[in-house]
Each structure stands twice: as structure tokens, then as C-alpha cells.
């Protein structure tokens, strides 16, 4: 089984977005509209964890931990 080697970053295309960067350098936005992102992490199963303010509340609100799960393409 081959694992993807990618980097998960925040604020590259816009400050409110989470992106994946492939080995070839392709940037793909995977989440958007967070009002403030504190931290972003990923695990070996492809889950991405985002510690951020909810998009609908805005700056100054309590941060929330979001779990973004990968979905298989059809």
C-alpha cells in the first residue's frame, strides 16, 4: 500500500483556508471560511484536524476542534 506524502497547511491561498500540498507542489484547498485558524494537523488515516474559530461566529469566539475526514472519489 502506497501512502500519499502531502503537507497540510493553513493560510496559503487565503487566511481562512486549509490546503493540501502534494509532493509535486500542487495546492488543493480542502476547507474554507474559518474566521481564525490556530493549528492544523493530520494523521496517517487522512483525517485533518483544525483548531479554529467557527466561520459563523467570528474573531473573539471560542475555538473549536474540527475533524475533516477524507471521502473516496466516485
PDB file as gemmi writes it, atoms N, CA and C in Angstrom:
CRYST1    1.000    1.000    1.000  90.00  90.00  90.00 P 1                      
ATOM      1  N   UNK A   1       0.845  -1.179   0.000  1.00  0.00           N  
ATOM      2  CA  UNK A   1       0.000   0.000   0.000  1.00  0.00           C  
ATOM      3  C   UNK A   1       0.890   1.242   0.000  1.00  0.00           C  
ATOM      4  N   UNK A   2       0.607   2.161  -0.899  1.00  0.00           N  
ATOM      5  CA  UNK A   2       1.376   3.395  -1.025  1.00  0.00           C  
ATOM      6  C   UNK A   2       0.635   4.514  -0.315  1.00  0.00           C  
ATOM      7  N   UNK A   3       1.324   5.200   0.564  1.00  0.00           N  
ATOM      8  CA  UNK A   3       0.748   6.338   1.273  1.00  0.00           C  
ATOM      9  C   UNK A   3       1.081   7.610   0.505  1.00  0.00           C  
ATOM     10  N   UNK A   4       0.158   8.544   0.510  1.00  0.00           N  
ATOM     11  CA  UNK A   4       0.420   9.841  -0.088  1.00  0.00           C  
ATOM     12  C   UNK A   4       1.339  10.634   0.830  1.00  0.00           C  
ATOM     13  N   UNK A   5       2.234  11.351   0.232  1.00  0.00           N  
ATOM     14  CA  UNK A   5       3.093  12.236   1.007  1.00  0.00           C  
ATOM     15  C   UNK A   5       2.668  13.660   0.680  1.00  0.00           C  
ATOM     16  N   UNK A   6       1.950  14.224   1.602  1.00  0.00           N  
ATOM     17  CA  UNK A   6       1.434  15.575   1.404  1.00  0.00           C  
ATOM     18  C   UNK A   6       1.643  16.398   2.673  1.00  0.00           C  
ATOM     19  N   UNK A   7       1.601  17.686   2.498  1.00  0.00           N  
ATOM     20  CA  UNK A   7       1.719  18.630   3.599  1.00  0.00           C  
ATOM     21  C   UNK A   7       0.365  19.307   3.764  1.00  0.00           C  
ATOM     22  N   UNK A   8      -0.074  19.472   4.995  1.00  0.00           N  
ATOM     23  CA  UNK A   8      -1.317  20.196   5.268  1.00  0.00           C  
ATOM     24  C   UNK A   8      -0.917  21.554   5.824  1.00  0.00           C  
ATOM     25  N   UNK A   9      -1.441  22.612   5.214  1.00  0.00           N  
ATOM     26  CA  UNK A   9      -1.066  23.972   5.611  1.00  0.00           C  
ATOM     27  C   UNK A   9      -2.303  24.844   5.750  1.00  0.00           C  
ATOM     28  N   UNK A  10      -2.134  25.965   6.370  1.00  0.00           N  
ATOM     29  CA  UNK A  10      -3.215  26.937   6.510  1.00  0.00           C  
ATOM     30  C   UNK A  10      -2.739  28.305   6.044  1.00  0.00           C  
ATOM     31  N   UNK A  11      -3.653  29.063   5.469  1.00  0.00           N  
ATOM     32  CA  UNK A  11      -3.346  30.438   5.090  1.00  0.00           C  
ATOM     33  C   UNK A  11      -2.511  30.613   3.843  1.00  0.00           C  
ATOM     34  N   UNK A  12      -2.345  29.593   3.031  1.00  0.00           N  
ATOM     35  CA  UNK A  12      -1.520  29.735   1.822  1.00  0.00           C  
ATOM     36  C   UNK A  12      -2.265  30.481   0.725  1.00  0.00           C  
ATOM     37  N   UNK A  13      -3.467  30.008   0.370  1.00  0.00           N  
ATOM     38  CA  UNK A  13      -4.230  30.692  -0.684  1.00  0.00           C  
ATOM     39  C   UNK A  13      -5.036  31.851  -0.114  1.00  0.00           C  
ATOM     40  N   UNK A  14      -5.560  31.680   1.107  1.00  0.00           N  
ATOM     41  CA  UNK A  14      -6.291  32.731   1.832  1.00  0.00           C  
ATOM     42  C   UNK A  14      -6.159  32.429   3.321  1.00  0.00           C  
ATOM     43  N   UNK A  15      -6.211  33.437   4.183  1.00  0.00           N  
ATOM     44  CA  UNK A  15      -6.033  33.206   5.623  1.00  0.00           C  
ATOM     45  C   UNK A  15      -7.095  32.300   6.248  1.00  0.00           C  
ATOM     46  N   UNK A  16      -8.232  32.140   5.599  1.00  0.00           N  
ATOM     47  CA  UNK A  16      -9.349  31.372   6.157  1.00  0.00           C  
ATOM     48  C   UNK A  16      -9.405  29.933   5.656  1.00  0.00           C  
ATOM     49  N   UNK A  17      -8.399  29.480   4.897  1.00  0.00           N  
ATOM     50  CA  UNK A  17      -8.467  28.168   4.245  1.00  0.00           C  
ATOM     51  C   UNK A  17      -7.396  27.196   4.734  1.00  0.00           C  
ATOM     52  N   UNK A  18      -7.740  25.903   4.623  1.00  0.00           N  
ATOM     53  CA  UNK A  18      -6.812  24.806   4.886  1.00  0.00           C  
ATOM     54  C   UNK A  18      -6.541  24.136   3.547  1.00  0.00           C  
ATOM     55  N   UNK A  19      -5.274  23.860   3.249  1.00  0.00           N  
ATOM     56  CA  UNK A  19      -4.893  23.300   1.955  1.00  0.00           C  
ATOM     57  C   UNK A  19      -3.986  22.093   2.125  1.00  0.00           C  
ATOM     58  N   UNK A  20      -3.988  21.240   1.102  1.00  0.00           N  
ATOM     59  CA  UNK A  20      -3.034  20.136   0.995  1.00  0.00           C  
ATOM     60  C   UNK A  20      -2.036  20.498  -0.088  1.00  0.00           C  
ATOM     61  N   UNK A  21      -0.766  20.170   0.129  1.00  0.00           N  
ATOM     62  CA  UNK A  21       0.270  20.383  -0.876  1.00  0.00           C  
ATOM     63  C   UNK A  21       0.845  19.017  -1.216  1.00  0.00           C  
ATOM     64  N   UNK A  22       0.747  18.618  -2.496  1.00  0.00           N  
ATOM     65  CA  UNK A  22       1.249  17.318  -2.937  1.00  0.00           C  
ATOM     66  C   UNK A  22       2.762  17.343  -3.073  1.00  0.00           C  
ATOM     67  N   UNK A  23       3.350  16.157  -3.255  1.00  0.00           N  
ATOM     68  CA  UNK A  23       4.803  16.069  -3.478  1.00  0.00           C  
ATOM     69  C   UNK A  23       5.215  16.880  -4.697  1.00  0.00           C  
ATOM     70  N   UNK A  24       4.330  16.963  -5.705  1.00  0.00           N  
ATOM     71  CA  UNK A  24       4.627  17.701  -6.930  1.00  0.00           C  
ATOM     72  C   UNK A  24       4.442  19.210  -6.765  1.00  0.00           C  
ATOM     73  N   UNK A  25       3.921  19.651  -5.598  1.00  0.00           N  
ATOM     74  CA  UNK A  25       3.744  21.079  -5.354  1.00  0.00           C  
ATOM     75  C   UNK A  25       2.364  21.606  -5.665  1.00  0.00           C  
ATOM     76  N   UNK A  26       1.421  20.740  -6.018  1.00  0.00           N  
ATOM     77  CA  UNK A  26       0.048  21.172  -6.307  1.00  0.00           C  
ATOM     78  C   UNK A  26      -0.658  21.519  -4.998  1.00  0.00           C  
ATOM     79  N   UNK A  27      -1.299  22.688  -4.954  1.00  0.00           N  
ATOM     80  CA  UNK A  27      -2.022  23.143  -3.765  1.00  0.00           C  
ATOM     81  C   UNK A  27      -3.520  22.945  -3.995  1.00  0.00           C  
ATOM     82  N   UNK A  28      -4.166  22.236  -3.059  1.00  0.00           N  
ATOM     83  CA  UNK A  28      -5.601  21.965  -3.161  1.00  0.00           C  
ATOM     84  C   UNK A  28      -6.267  22.429  -1.869  1.00  0.00           C  
ATOM     85  N   UNK A  29      -7.196  23.382  -1.961  1.00  0.00           N  
ATOM     86  CA  UNK A  29      -7.945  23.826  -0.790  1.00  0.00           C  
ATOM     87  C   UNK A  29      -8.925  22.731  -0.388  1.00  0.00           C  
ATOM     88  N   UNK A  30      -8.940  22.363   0.896  1.00  0.00           N  
ATOM     89  CA  UNK A  30      -9.830  21.310   1.381  1.00  0.00           C  
ATOM     90  C   UNK A  30     -10.856  21.825   2.386  1.00  0.00           C  
ATOM     91  N   UNK A  31     -10.666  23.016   2.910  1.00  0.00           N  
ATOM     92  CA  UNK A  31     -11.630  23.614   3.839  1.00  0.00           C  
ATOM     93  C   UNK A  31     -11.488  25.124   3.766  1.00  0.00           C  
ATOM     94  N   UNK A  32     -12.593  25.814   3.998  1.00  0.00           N  
ATOM     95  CA  UNK A  32     -12.532  27.274   3.921  1.00  0.00           C  
ATOM     96  C   UNK A  32     -13.518  27.905   4.895  1.00  0.00           C  
ATOM     97  N   UNK A  33     -13.435  29.186   5.041  1.00  0.00           N  
ATOM     98  CA  UNK A  33     -14.360  30.024   5.803  1.00  0.00           C  
ATOM     99  C   UNK A  33     -14.174  29.966   7.321  1.00  0.00           C  
ATOM    100  N   UNK A  34     -13.014  29.528   7.799  1.00  0.00           N  
ATOM    101  CA  UNK A  34     -12.746  29.648   9.226  1.00  0.00           C  
ATOM    102  C   UNK A  34     -12.396  31.098   9.512  1.00  0.00           C  
ATOM    103  N   UNK A  35     -12.855  31.625  10.650  1.00  0.00           N  
ATOM    104  CA  UNK A  35     -12.545  33.032  10.920  1.00  0.00           C  
ATOM    105  C   UNK A  35     -11.123  33.211  11.455  1.00  0.00           C  
ATOM    106  N   UNK A  36     -10.599  32.223  12.184  1.00  0.00           N  
ATOM    107  CA  UNK A  36      -9.202  32.282  12.637  1.00  0.00           C  
ATOM    108  C   UNK A  36      -8.730  30.857  12.909  1.00  0.00           C  
ATOM    109  N   UNK A  37      -7.682  30.443  12.251  1.00  0.00           N  
ATOM    110  CA  UNK A  37      -7.151  29.091  12.418  1.00  0.00           C  
ATOM    111  C   UNK A  37      -5.954  29.152  13.350  1.00  0.00           C  
ATOM    112  N   UNK A  38      -5.999  28.365  14.427  1.00  0.00           N  
ATOM    113  CA  UNK A  38      -4.900  28.298  15.386  1.00  0.00           C  
ATOM    114  C   UNK A  38      -3.869  27.254  14.964  1.00  0.00           C  
ATOM    115  N   UNK A  39      -4.341  26.027  14.666  1.00  0.00           N  
ATOM    116  CA  UNK A  39      -3.457  24.907  14.366  1.00  0.00           C  
ATOM    117  C   UNK A  39      -4.142  23.974  13.388  1.00  0.00           C  
ATOM    118  N   UNK A  40      -3.334  23.304  12.562  1.00  0.00           N  
ATOM    119  CA  UNK A  40      -3.856  22.269  11.678  1.00  0.00           C  
ATOM    120  C   UNK A  40      -2.884  21.078  11.730  1.00  0.00           C  
ATOM    121  N   UNK A  41      -3.455  19.875  11.878  1.00  0.00           N  
ATOM    122  CA  UNK A  41      -2.682  18.642  11.970  1.00  0.00           C  
ATOM    123  C   UNK A  41      -3.353  17.574  11.121  1.00  0.00           C  
ATOM    124  N   UNK A  42      -2.628  16.503  10.810  1.00  0.00           N  
ATOM    125  CA  UNK A  42      -3.194  15.381  10.056  1.00  0.00           C  
ATOM    126  C   UNK A  42      -2.645  14.082  10.621  1.00  0.00           C  
ATOM    127  N   UNK A  43      -3.377  12.979  10.375  1.00  0.00           N  
ATOM    128  CA  UNK A  43      -2.881  11.677  10.808  1.00  0.00           C  
ATOM    129  C   UNK A  43      -2.704  10.746   9.614  1.00  0.00           C  
ATOM    130  N   UNK A  44      -2.221   9.536   9.870  1.00  0.00           N  
ATOM    131  CA  UNK A  44      -1.924   8.580   8.795  1.00  0.00           C  
ATOM    132  C   UNK A  44      -3.173   8.049   8.098  1.00  0.00           C  
ATOM    133  N   UNK A  45      -4.361   8.266   8.654  1.00  0.00           N  
ATOM    134  CA  UNK A  45      -5.604   7.821   8.031  1.00  0.00           C  
ATOM    135  C   UNK A  45      -6.190   8.863   7.082  1.00  0.00           C  
ATOM    136  N   UNK A  46      -5.541  10.011   6.972  1.00  0.00           N  
ATOM    137  CA  UNK A  46      -6.017  11.064   6.089  1.00  0.00           C  
ATOM    138  C   UNK A  46      -6.923  12.081   6.752  1.00  0.00           C  
ATOM    139  N   UNK A  47      -7.197  11.904   8.044  1.00  0.00           N  
ATOM    140  CA  UNK A  47      -8.018  12.882   8.761  1.00  0.00           C  
ATOM    141  C   UNK A  47      -7.214  14.155   8.985  1.00  0.00           C  
ATOM    142  N   UNK A  48      -7.875  15.288   8.875  1.00  0.00           N  
ATOM    143  CA  UNK A  48      -7.255  16.583   9.128  1.00  0.00           C  
ATOM    144  C   UNK A  48      -7.990  17.207  10.309  1.00  0.00           C  
ATOM    145  N   UNK A  49      -7.222  17.674  11.283  1.00  0.00           N  
ATOM    146  CA  UNK A  49      -7.796  18.305  12.469  1.00  0.00           C  
ATOM    147  C   UNK A  49      -7.482  19.792  12.423  1.00  0.00           C  
ATOM    148  N   UNK A  50      -8.520  20.605  12.570  1.00  0.00           N  
ATOM    149  CA  UNK A  50      -8.369  22.058  12.509  1.00  0.00           C  
ATOM    150  C   UNK A  50      -8.873  22.644  13.826  1.00  0.00           C  
ATOM    151  N   UNK A  51      -8.004  23.352  14.519  1.00  0.00           N  
ATOM    152  CA  UNK A  51      -8.365  24.056  15.750  1.00  0.00           C  
ATOM    153  C   UNK A  51      -8.573  25.503  15.345  1.00  0.00           C  
ATOM    154  N   UNK A  52      -9.856  25.937  15.306  1.00  0.00           N  
ATOM    155  CA  UNK A  52     -10.163  27.260  14.742  1.00  0.00           C  
ATOM    156  C   UNK A  52     -11.438  27.834  15.324  1.00  0.00           C  
ATOM    157  N   UNK A  53     -11.651  29.110  15.047  1.00  0.00           N  
ATOM    158  CA  UNK A  53     -12.927  29.736  15.371  1.00  0.00           C  
ATOM    159  C   UNK A  53     -13.946  29.326  14.317  1.00  0.00           C  
ATOM    160  N   UNK A  54     -15.179  29.071  14.716  1.00  0.00           N  
ATOM    161  CA  UNK A  54     -16.215  28.734  13.736  1.00  0.00           C  
ATOM    162  C   UNK A  54     -16.433  29.884  12.756  1.00  0.00           C  
ATOM    163  N   UNK A  55     -16.752  29.581  11.495  1.00  0.00           N  
ATOM    164  CA  UNK A  55     -16.918  30.643  10.491  1.00  0.00           C  
ATOM    165  C   UNK A  55     -18.067  31.586  10.786  1.00  0.00           C  
ATOM    166  N   UNK A  56     -19.132  31.098  11.386  1.00  0.00           N  
ATOM    167  CA  UNK A  56     -20.313  31.936  11.594  1.00  0.00           C  
ATOM    168  C   UNK A  56     -20.230  32.836  12.813  1.00  0.00           C  
ATOM    169  N   UNK A  57     -19.268  32.603  13.702  1.00  0.00           N  
ATOM    170  CA  UNK A  57     -19.196  33.381  14.931  1.00  0.00           C  
ATOM    171  C   UNK A  57     -18.208  34.539  14.826  1.00  0.00           C  
ATOM    172  N   UNK A  58     -17.053  34.303  14.263  1.00  0.00           N  
ATOM    173  CA  UNK A  58     -16.073  35.366  14.058  1.00  0.00           C  
ATOM    174  C   UNK A  58     -15.030  35.452  15.146  1.00  0.00           C  
ATOM    175  N   UNK A  59     -14.108  36.387  14.987  1.00  0.00           N  
ATOM    176  CA  UNK A  59     -12.996  36.537  15.934  1.00  0.00           C  
ATOM    177  C   UNK A  59     -13.499  36.819  17.352  1.00  0.00           C  
ATOM    178  N   UNK A  60     -12.753  36.346  18.335  1.00  0.00           N  
ATOM    179  CA  UNK A  60     -13.121  36.578  19.725  1.00  0.00           C  
ATOM    180  C   UNK A  60     -13.995  35.477  20.305  1.00  0.00           C  
ATOM    181  N   UNK A  61     -14.469  34.566  19.482  1.00  0.00           N  
ATOM    182  CA  UNK A  61     -15.302  33.471  19.971  1.00  0.00           C  
ATOM    183  C   UNK A  61     -14.414  32.319  20.435  1.00  0.00           C  
ATOM    184  N   UNK A  62     -15.014  31.308  21.014  1.00  0.00           N  
ATOM    185  CA  UNK A  62     -14.264  30.146  21.489  1.00  0.00           C  
ATOM    186  C   UNK A  62     -13.821  29.302  20.301  1.00  0.00           C  
ATOM    187  N   UNK A  63     -12.618  28.761  20.405  1.00  0.00           N  
ATOM    188  CA  UNK A  63     -12.122  27.902  19.335  1.00  0.00           C  
ATOM    189  C   UNK A  63     -12.749  26.517  19.441  1.00  0.00           C  
ATOM    190  N   UNK A  64     -12.808  25.836  18.302  1.00  0.00           N  
ATOM    191  CA  UNK A  64     -13.433  24.521  18.184  1.00  0.00           C  
ATOM    192  C   UNK A  64     -12.477  23.605  17.443  1.00  0.00           C  
ATOM    193  N   UNK A  65     -12.466  22.327  17.798  1.00  0.00           N  
ATOM    194  CA  UNK A  65     -11.674  21.342  17.085  1.00  0.00           C  
ATOM    195  C   UNK A  65     -12.561  20.675  16.036  1.00  0.00           C  
ATOM    196  N   UNK A  66     -12.175  20.794  14.769  1.00  0.00           N  
ATOM    197  CA  UNK A  66     -12.900  20.188  13.652  1.00  0.00           C  
ATOM    198  C   UNK A  66     -12.121  18.984  13.152  1.00  0.00           C  
ATOM    199  N   UNK A  67     -12.836  17.918  12.810  1.00  0.00           N  
ATOM    200  CA  UNK A  67     -12.212  16.739  12.212  1.00  0.00           C  
ATOM    201  C   UNK A  67     -12.735  16.629  10.789  1.00  0.00           C  
ATOM    202  N   UNK A  68     -11.831  16.755   9.810  1.00  0.00           N  
ATOM    203  CA  UNK A  68     -12.185  16.646   8.399  1.00  0.00           C  
ATOM    204  C   UNK A  68     -11.772  15.254   7.939  1.00  0.00           C  
ATOM    205  N   UNK A  69     -12.762  14.445   7.531  1.00  0.00           N  
ATOM    206  CA  UNK A  69     -12.479  13.069   7.116  1.00  0.00           C  
ATOM    207  C   UNK A  69     -12.422  12.990   5.597  1.00  0.00           C  
ATOM    208  N   UNK A  70     -11.499  12.207   5.059  1.00  0.00           N  
ATOM    209  CA  UNK A  70     -11.418  12.050   3.603  1.00  0.00           C  
ATOM    210  C   UNK A  70     -12.612  11.277   3.074  1.00  0.00           C  
ATOM    211  N   UNK A  71     -13.016  11.630   1.857  1.00  0.00           N  
ATOM    212  CA  UNK A  71     -14.125  10.957   1.182  1.00  0.00           C  
ATOM    213  C   UNK A  71     -13.580  10.380  -0.118  1.00  0.00           C  
ATOM    214  N   UNK A  72     -13.849   9.119  -0.377  1.00  0.00           N  
ATOM    215  CA  UNK A  72     -13.392   8.489  -1.622  1.00  0.00           C  
ATOM    216  C   UNK A  72     -14.126   9.072  -2.823  1.00  0.00           C  
ATOM    217  N   UNK A  73     -13.395   9.390  -3.863  1.00  0.00           N  
ATOM    218  CA  UNK A  73     -13.999   9.908  -5.088  1.00  0.00           C  
ATOM    219  C   UNK A  73     -14.716   8.781  -5.814  1.00  0.00           C  
ATOM    220  N   UNK A  74     -15.806   9.130  -6.456  1.00  0.00           N  
ATOM    221  CA  UNK A  74     -16.574   8.128  -7.214  1.00  0.00           C  
ATOM    222  C   UNK A  74     -16.153   8.094  -8.642  1.00  0.00           C  
TER     223      UNK A  74                                                      
END                                                                             
